Amino acid sequence: MLAFLAQDAETRVFCYANAELRKGQRDDEILRFVDYWKRRTGRLPAELIFDSKLTTYAKLSELNRRGIQFITLRRRTPKLLAEIAGTPPSAWRRVELENVSRAYRTPRVLDRRITLKGYDGPLRQLTITELGHEDPTLLLTNQLNRSASHLIGRYAQRMLIENTIEDGIDFFHMDALSSAVALKVNCDLQLTLMASSLYRLLAVRVGNGYEAVKSRHLFQDLIDATAEITLTAGHVVVRFQKRAHNPLLLAAGFDRTDLVIPWLGGKRLRLVFG
């Protein structure tokens, strides 16, 4: 069994998960995600950035046919590495990257148009060295005109989803789901990702640098608190104790919360701080 996860690049919120994926279904999952996104939003995703093991060149061709931009890695084979090693120095050029550490800010890039079996049309292959890895990094994309530095920077953002998965394992125990039954594992994963997404949405709403912190940090500063709950005929009033971070919640407007709780007789929820 495999798990497929998709994350929105801007909000860092998980927007899709499938924990019932078998190896024989792996190559089609990227297209299933595209169909899911179209059903939910009414439009195709503008750009997909994903791991090289996720699909095949024929599926990449289908993404291109649908007008979806993509960036992925190409697998490094001994033959391909030997070909890269034999490329003359004059074919390489340096580019300057933004928002990366100073040590790897100016990698060398070999920018070529290639064709691959199963893919209809030209692909762009960026071979990148001096990024802190022993072997070169090979990017494949159908974005033929964007600058190399932009494409490398965009792919680097894929690491954010790995950081979020690490955060999910550390705080939400994503790798220790409660069920060994495949059907229930998918439910466990969905509930775990719902919790992770709620934390991320809280972080975005609070702002002030919390957008980038891990879930454990959010829990300690904003969630781990005692409160007095009062039930009246029409309201649920949650009165939190005084805490140093309450001003952040007030500034985010949580004191103006007025939500109907359908499963609690239509009572309205109010939050009071301090």
C-alpha positions in Angstrom: 0.0 0.0 0.0 1.2 3.5 -0.8 -0.1 6.9 0.2 -0.5 9.8 -2.2 -0.6 13.4 -0.7 -1.1 16.7 -2.5 -0.5 20.1 -0.9 -1.5 23.6 -2.0 1.7 25.5 -2.6 0.5 28.8 -1.2 -1.3 27.8 2.0 0.7 24.6 2.7 -2.6 22.9 3.4 -3.1 19.2 2.3 -5.8 19.2 -0.3 -5.9 15.5 -1.3 -4.9 12.2 0.1 -5.3 8.5 -0.9 -4.0 5.8 1.4 -5.5 3.0 -0.6 -3.1 3.2 -3.5 -1.4 0.0 -4.8 1.8 -0.1 -6.8 -0.1 -1.1 -9.9 -2.3 2.0 -9.6 0.5 4.5 -8.9 1.1 5.7 -12.5 -2.5 6.9 -12.8 -2.9 8.6 -9.5 -1.6 12.0 -10.8 -4.5 12.0 -13.4 -7.0 11.0 -10.7 -5.9 14.0 -8.7 -6.3 16.2 -11.8 -9.9 14.9 -12.2 -10.6 15.4 -8.5 -9.3 19.0 -8.6 -11.4 19.7 -11.7 -14.6 18.4 -9.9 -13.9 20.5 -6.8 -12.8 23.8 -8.3 -14.2 23.7 -11.8 -10.8 24.1 -13.4 -7.6 22.2 -14.1 -4.6 22.8 -11.8 -2.3 25.4 -13.3 0.9 23.7 -12.3 1.9 20.4 -10.7 5.2 19.7 -9.0 5.8 16.1 -8.1 8.2 13.2 -7.5 9.6 11.2 -10.5 8.3 7.9 -9.1 4.7 9.1 -9.3 4.0 8.5 -13.0 5.3 7.7 -16.5 6.3 9.6 -19.5 3.0 8.7 -21.2 1.1 10.2 -18.3 3.3 13.3 -18.5 2.3 13.6 -22.1 -1.4 13.5 -21.1 -0.8 16.3 -18.6 0.8 18.3 -21.4 -2.2 17.5 -23.7 -4.5 18.9 -21.1 -2.5 22.1 -20.8 -1.2 21.5 -17.3 2.3 22.8 -16.6 4.5 20.4 -14.6 7.9 20.0 -13.1 9.3 16.6 -12.0 12.6 14.8 -11.6 14.1 12.5 -14.1 15.7 9.3 -12.8 19.4 9.2 -13.1 20.8 6.1 -14.9 24.5 5.3 -15.3 24.3 5.9 -19.1 22.7 9.3 -18.5 25.3 10.3 -15.9 28.1 9.3 -18.2 26.6 11.4 -20.9 26.4 14.4 -18.6 30.0 13.9 -17.4 31.1 14.0 -21.1 29.4 17.4 -21.8 32.0 20.1 -22.5 32.2 23.0 -20.0 31.2 25.5 -22.6 27.7 24.0 -22.7 27.0 24.9 -19.1 26.0 28.2 -17.6 25.6 29.6 -14.2 22.3 31.0 -12.9 21.5 32.9 -9.7 18.7 31.6 -7.5 16.6 33.5 -5.1 15.7 32.6 -1.5 18.3 29.9 -1.1 21.4 29.6 1.0 24.5 31.5 -0.1 26.5 28.3 -0.6 24.2 27.1 -3.4 23.0 30.3 -4.9 24.8 30.0 -8.2 24.6 26.4 -9.6 25.7 25.3 -13.0 22.9 24.5 -15.4 22.7 22.5 -18.7 19.4 23.5 -20.4 18.3 21.2 -23.3 15.3 20.2 -25.3 14.9 16.4 -25.4 12.4 13.8 -26.6 11.5 10.7 -24.6 9.7 7.5 -25.5 6.0 7.7 -24.6 6.0 11.6 -24.5 4.5 13.4 -27.5 6.6 16.4 -28.3 9.6 18.1 -26.8 10.5 18.2 -23.1 12.9 20.6 -21.4 15.6 19.0 -19.3 17.5 21.0 -16.8 20.7 19.4 -15.5 21.8 21.1 -12.3 25.1 20.7 -10.4 26.6 22.5 -7.4 23.4 22.3 -5.4 25.0 20.5 -2.5 24.5 17.0 -3.9 27.1 14.6 -5.3 25.1 13.7 -8.4 23.4 16.3 -10.7 19.7 17.0 -10.3 17.7 16.5 -13.5 14.4 18.4 -13.9 11.8 17.6 -16.6 9.2 20.2 -17.5 6.9 21.2 -20.3 7.5 24.9 -19.5 9.8 25.7 -22.4 10.2 29.4 -22.0 10.5 30.2 -18.3 13.9 31.0 -16.9 16.0 28.2 -15.5 16.3 30.0 -12.1 12.5 30.3 -11.8 12.0 26.6 -12.5 14.7 25.5 -10.1 13.2 27.7 -7.4 9.7 26.4 -8.1 10.8 22.8 -7.8 12.6 23.6 -4.5 9.3 24.4 -3.0 8.3 20.8 -3.3 10.5 20.2 -0.3 7.8 22.1 1.7 5.5 19.1 1.4 8.2 16.8 2.8 8.6 19.2 5.7 4.9 19.1 6.3 4.8 15.3 6.2 7.7 15.3 8.7 5.7 17.6 10.9 2.7 15.3 10.5 4.8 12.3 11.6 6.3 14.3 14.5 3.1 15.8 15.9 0.2 13.9 14.5 1.9 10.5 14.4 1.0 10.1 10.7 3.2 7.0 10.5 1.5 5.3 13.4 -2.2 5.2 12.3 -4.5 3.3 14.6 -5.8 0.7 12.2 -4.1 -2.2 10.3 -7.1 -2.6 8.0 -6.6 -0.9 4.7 -10.1 0.6 4.5 -9.7 2.2 8.0 -6.1 3.3 7.4 -7.4 5.7 4.7 -10.0 7.1 7.1 -7.2 7.5 9.7 -5.1 9.4 7.2 -7.9 11.6 6.2 -8.7 12.6 9.8 -5.0 13.2 10.5 -4.7 15.5 7.4 -7.8 17.3 8.4 -6.2 18.1 11.8 -3.0 19.2 10.1 -4.9 21.4 7.6 -6.8 23.1 10.5 -3.5 23.9 12.2 -2.2 25.4 9.0 -5.3 27.5 8.5 -5.0 28.7 12.1 -1.4 29.7 11.4 -2.4 31.6 8.3 -5.2 33.4 10.1 -3.0 34.4 13.1 0.0 35.4 10.8 2.9 37.2 12.6 5.3 34.5 11.4 3.2 31.6 12.5 2.6 30.6 8.9 6.0 28.8 8.8 6.1 27.3 12.3 5.5 23.6 13.0 2.3 22.2 14.5 3.9 21.5 17.9 4.8 25.2 18.2 1.2 26.2 17.3 -0.1 23.8 19.9 2.1 25.1 22.6 1.5 28.8 21.9 -2.2 29.0 20.8 -4.0 25.7 21.5 -2.7 24.1 24.7 -4.9 26.1 27.1 -7.5 25.6 29.8 -11.0 27.2 29.5 -14.3 27.3 31.2 -17.3 26.2 29.0 -20.7 27.5 29.8 -23.9 26.1 28.1 -26.9 28.3 27.9 -30.2 27.8 26.0 -28.7 29.3 22.9 -25.0 29.6 23.3 -21.8 27.7 24.0 -19.4 30.2 25.6 -15.7 29.2 25.9 -13.8 31.5 28.2 -10.1 31.0 28.0 -7.6 31.9 30.8 -5.2 34.8 30.4 -2.2 33.9 28.3 0.7 35.7 26.7 -0.4 34.9 23.2 -4.1 35.8 23.6 -3.5 39.2 21.9 -2.6 37.4 18.7 -5.9 35.5 18.8 -7.7 38.8 19.5 -6.0 40.5 16.6 -7.1 37.6 14.3 -10.7 38.2 15.3 -11.4 35.0 17.2 -13.2 37.0 20.0 -15.8 37.9 17.3 -16.5 34.2 16.6 -20.3 33.6 16.3 -20.9 30.2 14.7 -24.0 28.0 14.7 -23.3 24.4 15.8 -25.9 22.3 13.9 -25.2 19.1 15.8 -25.7 20.8 19.2 -29.2 22.0 18.8 -28.2 25.1 16.8 -26.4 26.7 19.7 -24.0 29.5 18.8 -20.3 29.3 19.7 -18.6 32.3 21.3 -15.0 32.6 22.4 -13.9 34.9 25.2 -10.2 35.6 26.1 -9.0 36.7 29.5 
